[in-house]
Amino acid sequence: MEPVVLASLVTLDPDGAETLVAQLYRSIRTAVLDRRLVPGEALPSSRAAAALLGVGRNTVNAAYELLAAEGVIEVRPGTSPRVAALEVGRAPGAVAPVRLSQRAGMAAVILRRGLAEGRLAPGSPDPALFPADAWGRVLRRAARHRQDGAEGYAHFEGLPELRQVLADQLHRHRGLVCAPEDIVVTLGTQASLMIAAAAFADPGEVALVESPGYMSARATFQAAGLTCRALPVDARGADPARAEMAGARLIYVTPSTQYPTGVRMPMARRLALLDADRAIGAVIVEDDYDSEFVWEGRGIAALAAQPDAGHVVYLGSAAKSLLPGLRIGWMVAPPGCAKALCAVQRRLGLAANVHAQAALAEFMAQGAWRAHVAAISSAYRERLGFVGAALTEALGDRVQLSTPDGGLQLTARLPELTDDGPLRAALNAAGYAVSSLSDYFIDRPEQGLVIGFGTATERDARRFAAALTRLLEARDQP
């Protein structure tokens, strides 16, 4: 059998990122797996292939040796190399798509609704406000310092120095009294939610989730096999009196700054929630979302800080005060649950980067974190004013704006709409990453938009208000 002409199957780029050996090896291997070279087919000798392709013989020999070691070709003295009879082949276009579980599919649908690229994304802090120089200094020191075995697998639940400083910060600023051993350092709020779902509920059990509420919490619980039921939200936050509490295993709430409405749960409602929880024995997951930013009144202590809070697991994060990309969050375990949470965290592999932990510990201990939060709060407060004023001026009574007590987003209810999806899609296409308010509801959705202001400029606000006005006016045209 005459050897195949390799020039018809191989294209080599002397200036490519890969070596010529790697390019030749990969081209022949792909041709074999795609059945463009069939078992038993002869390849040219290394001398002939080198001449045909314009490369050195050693290049061809090295590629042939790799292919032979992998069992793709057979090389025998005195004969041409031949394609091996592979037991497993691949026909072009024959690869079936991977089947996702029903839980993964539901979670993907929920997350896709709330993830868009562009300006004014809900919950997005401004990367330009990140204290890069100060963080770089503490991070460099952390990288040079030995971490007592945490470079390997020690302290998987968090560096002792960070757990200590977090216990101090939570006591000073959120009213929690906890020991460092009660704290688990995680990759962020999503990781903390995964750990809580795995530790406190079994597949098929019920999680009550605020409606409207954080879509990623709902997606995480559904991915864990839980059934999500609505915990209705009004102007005073989550209302247990309007929820079907019986049978719930988890209750997810954002009492300090409700997401996405920005309202704060008053003390009477908090006590009512704790009373309702005692009656059913569920675990309350308190996401202390955006608690650093208070725009109206004064902040109040965390729900977990209430006397006899009992079954409350507290979640916090550096995502909004610093950057989501740092991937650092923390959990405070209910009494007697810390070891179980640590075990679940290790099993799921959700440990935070050790150098980032050490840097955050120093950053907090030296007071730089609180100073940074104070500095950026004034910027965010001003940006909230830009967006609110621009929307009110442009739309007047057509829009019902929330006045958030805190957080980095506001809600704009548009009662004239029956489906806010097309409006959100049009704004996304125009470069605005706003979300549909209706997507945050589990039942009885309201229509409108959720608009982030963390990165807004006055010009952004005016342009967005004008774009929204044009779209609503176009909708009015016959």
N, C-alpha and C positions, 0 to 999 in steps of 0.2 A: 504494500500500500504506500503510495506517495505521501510524504509528510505534508501536513497542512501548511499553508502559507501564513506565517504568524503576522505578517504585516497587515492582513485583513482583519485581525482580531485585536491587535495591540497598537496603542498610540502612546508614545513616550514623549515627555516634556522635560528636556534637560534643565529647565529653569523652575520646574515644579517644586512644591513643598516637600514631596516624597523623593526618596532616592530612586535611581533608575531600577535598582534591584526590586524595591518595593512595588514600583509601578508595573514592572513586568510580571512579578509574582501575582499581583492582584488581578491583572488583566486576564492571565491564563486561568487562574482559579475561578473568576467570575464566568468566563466562557464555558468552563466545565460544568459549573453548577447550573448555568442556564441552558445546558444541553446544546450549545453551539459547538462544543467539542464533545464527541460521544466516546464511550468506553471502547478501548482498543485502537483509537485513532492515533496515528504516529505524529510526533512533533519533530521538527528539524534538529539535527545535532547542534551542540552548543556552538561549533565553529560556523555552521551554516546559518544559524539564527543570528549570531553576532554580525555576520556579513550582511544579512538581509535588513537588520534593524539599525545598523550603524553604531553598534555599541561594542564594548570590549567583551572578549570571550569569558573573562572572569565574572562579568555582570550576569551573563546568561547562566553560567554554571551555578552561581550563588542562588539565583531565582529557581533553577531546576532542583537544587538541593532542598530548598524550603518546601517546594511542592511535593517532592518525594517523601520528605519527613512527615508531611501531613497526610500522605496517602492519596494525593490527588493524581500524581503520575507515577509510573514505574520506570526506573532507570536501571538498565542491565548492560554490562560490558559488551561491546561489539554490536549493539543494536540501537536503533533510534528510541528515544523516550516515547512512552505511550501513555495515553489517558487510562487511569485505573478504572476498574469496574466498581464504582462506588455503590454501596448498599443504599445510601440515601441520596437522592437527587432532587432537583428543583426544576419544575417546568415553568416557563415564563407565564406570569399571570395566575399561577395556581395557588398562591398563598392566600388562605382564607383569613379574614379579619379576626382579631382576638375578641372573644365574647366577654363583655363586661357583665359583672353582677348587676342585679336590679338595684341594689343599694348604691353602687358606684354611679349607675346611670342617673338616678334621682339626684345625687349630690352634684353631679356635673351640670345638670339642668339648672339647679338652684344657683350655683356659683357663676354660671355663664351669664345669668341675668344681671348680676351685679359687678361684672368685671369688664370694663371698657377702657380703652386707651385714650388719653386726651386731658383737657383742662377741666378744672372744677370737679375732680373725682371725690366722692364722699369719703371722709376719714383719712385723707392723704395729707401728711405734714409736708412742709416745704423743705426739700433737701438743702436749699441755699442757706437755711438757718442753722444747719448742723454745725456744731463747734469743732470743725475739723482739726484746727491746730491744737486745741486743748486735748481733744480725744487722741490725736496722734501721739502726743507726749506720754499719756498714761498707757497707751497701747504698746509703745516701744518699751517702756519699762516692764510691762507685763510679759512681753515676749522674751526679755532677757532673764527673767526671774524664774527659778525652778518652782514648780507648783505642787511639790509634795506628793508626787505620784499621779497627779491629775492629768499629766501629759499622756498617761496610759488610760487605765480604767478606774482609778481611785476617784472618789468624790463624784460619782456619776450624777448624784442628785444635786450637785452644786458645790462650788468652792466654799469652805467654811467662812472665809472673810466676807464673801458676798452675802451669804445667808445671815451673817451677823449684822452687816450694815443694813440689809433689807429689814430685818426685825426692828432695828432702831428707827429707820425711816417710816415704816408702817405704823409704829407706835406714835411717833411725833406728828405725822401728817394725816394718818387715816384712823387713828384711835385704836388700832389693834394691839392687843397684848398677846404676843406669841414668842416662843423660843426659836432660835435659829434652826433647831432640829425639826420644827414643824413646817419649814419652808422647803419647797422643791423648785429648783431653777430649771426652766424648760426652754424650748426653742421659740416660745411665744404663745399667744393666746390660743391659736389653733391646736398646738401641741397640748396645751393644758386641757382643752376641751376633750381631746382624744383620750388623755389619761383619765379624766373624770368619768367619761362615758364607760371606759373599760373597767374602772375600779368600782363604780357605784351602780351599774345597771347591766342587765343581761339582754341579749337580742330578743326583740319582741316586747320589751317593756316600754313604758310611756315616758316621754320627756315633754314637759310643758315649756313652750318657748314663746316669748313675747310676740305679740302680733299688733302692730308692726314690730319687727325685731330683726336682729342681726342674722342675715341670710347664711353666713358661714357657720354659725352655731347650729342652725337647722340642718345644713348639709353634713356637718360632722356627726351629729347624732344619727341622722339617717344612714350614713355610711357605717356607723357602728351597729346598725340593725334595729335602732329604736324607732318607735312610732311617735311622731311629733303632733301634739295638740296645742291649740291656741290658748295663750294667756293674754286676754285682751288688755290693751294699753289705752289710757285716756290722758287727760291733761295733768294727772297726778301720777303717771307711770303705770306699772303693772297692777291690775286689779284682781286679786284672788277671788273676790266675791262674784265675779262674772265668769269664772273659769270652772271647768269640770275637774275638780281637784282629785277626786277619788281615783286610786290606781296609779297615780303618777309616781315615778321613781326618781326623776330629776326635775328640778324647776330652775330654768335659766332666766336670770334677770340682770338688768343694768341699772341699778337704783340711783347711782350717783349722777350719771348723765345718760338718760335712756337713748338707745340707738334705734332708729335714726332721729327721733323727735327732739332730743336734747332736753327733755323735762327732767326734773329732779323729784324722786319719790319722797313725800313728806313723812314725818315720823309716824303719824297715825297709820298710814298705809303700810309702812315697814313692819310695824308691830302686828298688824292684821295678817301680813304675809307669814310672819314667824308663827303666829297662832295657828293659821291654817296648815302650815307645814307640820307642826307638832301633832296635829290630828291624824295625819296620814303617814308620817315617818319618812318622808322623802328627803333627798339631799338637795339643798339650794346651791346652785352654782352662781356666785356673784361675780360678774365681770365688771371690774371697777374701771370701765371704759372712759377714757378722757377725763378722769377725775382731777387731773392736774389743771385743767382749764375751766374756770368758773367765770361766766359773763354776767350773771344776775345773782344778787344776794351773796350769801356766804356758803362755802362748802360745808357739808356736815359729815360726820364720821361714817365709815363704811358700815354696811349692814352687818358684816361679820364682827364688828366691834360692839354690837348691842349685847347687854348682859343676857346670858343664857341663849345666845344665838344658836348654839348646838350644832345642827346639821348644815352648816354653811361652809363651803369651800370657796376661798377667795382667790380670784385671778387678777394679776396685774402684769404690766408689760412696759418696756422702754420704747415701743413702736412709735408712739406719737410724741413723746418728749424728746426723743433722739431720732431714730430712724427705724422703720420696719426691717430694713436689711440687716440690722445687727442681730436679729433672731434671738432675742432674750426676753423671756417672760418668767413669771414666778407664780407659785400656788402656795396658799397657806392651808394646811390640812385641818379638817375638823378633829376634835379630840380623839386620840387613839388611832388615827388613820394614816399618819405620816409614813410609817414603814410600808404599808400597803401601796401608797402612791409611789414611793420610791421603787418598789419592786415592779410595778406596772410600767413606770417610766423606763427602767432598765430593759424590760422585756421588749418594749416598743422601740428602743434605741433613740429616744428623744432628748439626748443630752445637748446642752448648749456649749458653744466653743469656749475652751478654757481660758484663752487669752482675752477674749471679749469679756468674760466674767470678771477676771482680775482687773481689767481696765475699768469696768463699771463700778466695781467695789471701791477703787481709789477715787474715781470721779465723784461718787456719792459721798464718800467719807470726807473729802476735802471741801465739801459744800458747793462744788461746781455745778452739780445737777440741779439743785434748787435755784441757784442763781440763773442758770440757763433757762429753766422753765419760766421764771419771772420775766426774763427778757423777751422770750418768744411769745408769751401770753399777750403782751401789749401789741405786738404785730398782728397776731391772729384776731384780737378784738377789733382792730381797725379794719381788717379785711372782711370780717362779718358785717361791719357797717357799710362797706362798699357795696357788697352784694345785696343786702337787704334794701338799701336806699335805691339802687338801680332798678330792682324788680318792682318796688312800690311805685316809683315814678313812672315806669313804663307801662305797668299793667293795672295799677289802681285796685279796684274791687274785684277784678277778674282772678286775682291770686290771693290766697289766704296763707300768709307767711307765718311759720312758727317763730317764736322768739326764744331760741335755745338758752337754757340756763348754763350750758357748757358744751364742749365738743367742738368738732371741726366741720360740721355740716348743718344745714337747715333744711326743713321740709317746706315745700311750696304746694299747697293743695289747690287743685284746679277743678272745682265742682262741675264745670260745664262739660268736662270730658267723661266719656263712658269707657274709654280704653286709652290709657296713657302710653301704651307700648309704641304705637307709631310715632308719637311725639318724641319719646326718648330715642328711638332709632334715628329719627331725622337729626336730632341734636348730636348724637354720637357720630353720625356721618359728617357733621360739620366740625368735629374735633372736640366736642364737649363730652366728658366721661360721666355725665349725670346718670342717675338711676331712676327707674320707674318706682314711684311710691307703692303702687299696687303689689309689686313683687315682694315687698317686705311683710305682707300679710299672709297668714295661713288661711283665714276665712274672712268674708265680708270686706274685701279690699276697698280702700279709698283711692281716688285718682290724683295724680300729681307727680312731683319730681323730688328727688333728694339731691341736694346740690352741695358740693364741698367748697369751702372758701379758704382752705389752708394755703393754697398757692395763688390766690386771686390778687390781681392788681385792680386799680380803679378802672383802667381801660378794659380789662377782661370782663369786669362786672357789667359795664355799659354795653359792650359788644354782645355778651350773652343775653342780656335783657332785650336788646334789639332783635337778636335772632329768634328768641322765644316769641316776641310780639309778632314778628313776621309770620311765623309758623301758625300761630293761633288765628291771625287775620286771614291767612290763606285757607284755613279750615272753614272760616265763616263764609267764604265765597261760594256762590251756587255753582 
